[in-house]
Amino acid sequence: FNLQLWNNYFHLAVAFITQDSLQLENFSHAKYNKIQSKYGDMRRLIGFAIRDMWYKLGQNKICFIPGMVGPILEMTLIPEVELRKATIPIFFDMMLCEYQRTREFRK
């Protein structure tokens, strides 16, 4: 398990999702529709990939708590319903991981 590699992956993916040029809700209706029809919402795809990779970390999830709380929170602030549905459960999982390991919520 390479902690730095995984950490870079998550931070890069969150940076991709939160970049200004992908915030479709800030575009005109015509531009929004054109991008949606041609590419879809790439934020959603990457968000789902982050969620899937998070759950594949197994026992190693604890290595990313609390460091990934802020970046995951940034993702949930994006006003895209499916992205929020995919990322909010990660917070619960973080709390569960910490509680199972330490029996407290200090981090």
C-alpha positions as CSV (number, residue, x, y, z in Angstrom):
1,F,0.0,0.0,0.0
2,N,1.5,3.3,-1.1
3,L,-0.1,6.0,1.0
4,Q,1.4,8.9,-1.0
5,L,0.1,7.5,-4.2
6,W,-3.5,7.2,-2.9
7,N,-3.3,10.6,-1.3
8,N,-2.2,12.1,-4.6
9,Y,-5.0,10.3,-6.4
10,F,-7.7,11.6,-4.1
11,H,-6.4,15.2,-4.1
12,L,-6.0,15.3,-7.9
13,A,-9.5,13.9,-8.4
14,V,-11.0,16.5,-6.0
15,A,-9.0,19.3,-7.7
16,F,-10.4,18.1,-11.1
17,I,-14.0,18.1,-9.8
18,T,-13.8,21.5,-8.1
19,Q,-12.1,23.4,-11.0
20,D,-14.0,26.4,-12.2
21,S,-14.2,25.3,-15.8
22,L,-16.3,22.3,-14.8
23,Q,-18.9,24.2,-12.7
24,L,-21.7,23.8,-15.3
25,E,-24.3,25.6,-13.2
26,N,-22.3,28.8,-13.8
27,F,-22.7,28.6,-17.6
28,S,-25.5,30.0,-19.8
29,H,-28.3,27.5,-20.4
30,A,-27.2,27.0,-24.1
31,K,-23.6,26.3,-23.1
32,Y,-24.7,24.0,-20.3
33,N,-26.9,22.0,-22.6
34,K,-24.1,21.7,-25.3
35,I,-21.6,20.5,-22.7
36,Q,-24.1,18.1,-21.2
37,S,-25.0,16.6,-24.5
38,K,-21.4,16.2,-25.7
39,Y,-19.6,15.2,-22.5
40,G,-22.0,14.8,-19.7
41,D,-21.1,16.0,-16.2
42,M,-17.6,14.7,-15.7
43,R,-17.7,15.8,-12.1
44,R,-20.2,13.1,-11.4
45,L,-18.1,10.4,-13.1
46,I,-15.0,11.3,-11.1
47,G,-17.0,11.6,-7.9
48,F,-18.3,8.1,-8.3
49,A,-14.8,6.9,-9.0
50,I,-13.6,8.6,-5.7
51,R,-16.5,6.9,-3.9
52,D,-15.7,3.5,-5.3
53,M,-11.9,3.9,-4.6
54,W,-12.7,5.0,-1.0
55,Y,-14.6,1.8,-0.3
56,K,-11.8,-0.3,-1.9
57,L,-9.3,1.0,0.6
58,G,-10.4,-1.4,3.3
59,Q,-8.4,-1.1,6.5
60,N,-6.3,1.7,5.0
61,K,-9.1,4.2,5.1
62,I,-8.0,5.3,8.5
63,C,-4.8,6.7,7.0
64,F,-6.9,9.4,5.2
65,I,-8.8,10.6,8.3
66,P,-8.8,13.5,9.0
67,G,-6.8,14.6,5.9
68,M,-9.5,13.9,3.3
69,V,-12.4,15.5,5.3
70,G,-11.8,18.9,3.8
71,P,-11.5,17.7,0.2
72,I,-14.5,15.5,0.4
73,L,-16.4,18.4,1.9
74,E,-15.5,20.5,-1.1
75,M,-17.0,17.8,-3.3
76,T,-20.3,17.8,-1.4
77,L,-20.6,21.6,-1.8
78,I,-20.9,21.3,-5.5
79,P,-24.6,21.7,-6.4
80,E,-25.0,18.4,-8.3
81,V,-27.5,16.1,-6.6
82,E,-26.0,12.7,-7.7
83,L,-22.5,13.8,-6.7
84,R,-23.7,14.7,-3.3
85,K,-25.6,11.4,-2.9
86,A,-22.3,9.6,-3.8
87,T,-20.0,11.6,-1.5
88,I,-22.0,12.3,1.7
89,P,-21.9,8.6,2.8
90,I,-18.1,8.8,2.7
91,F,-18.3,11.1,5.8
92,F,-20.4,8.5,7.7
93,D,-17.9,5.8,6.7
94,M,-15.0,8.0,7.9
95,M,-16.8,8.4,11.3
96,L,-17.5,4.7,11.4
97,C,-13.8,3.8,10.6
98,E,-12.5,6.1,13.3
99,Y,-15.0,4.9,15.9
100,Q,-14.2,1.2,15.2
101,R,-10.5,1.8,15.5
102,T,-10.4,4.3,18.4
103,R,-13.9,4.2,20.0
104,E,-14.0,8.0,19.8
105,F,-14.4,10.8,17.3
106,R,-11.4,13.1,18.1
107,K,-10.1,13.2,14.5
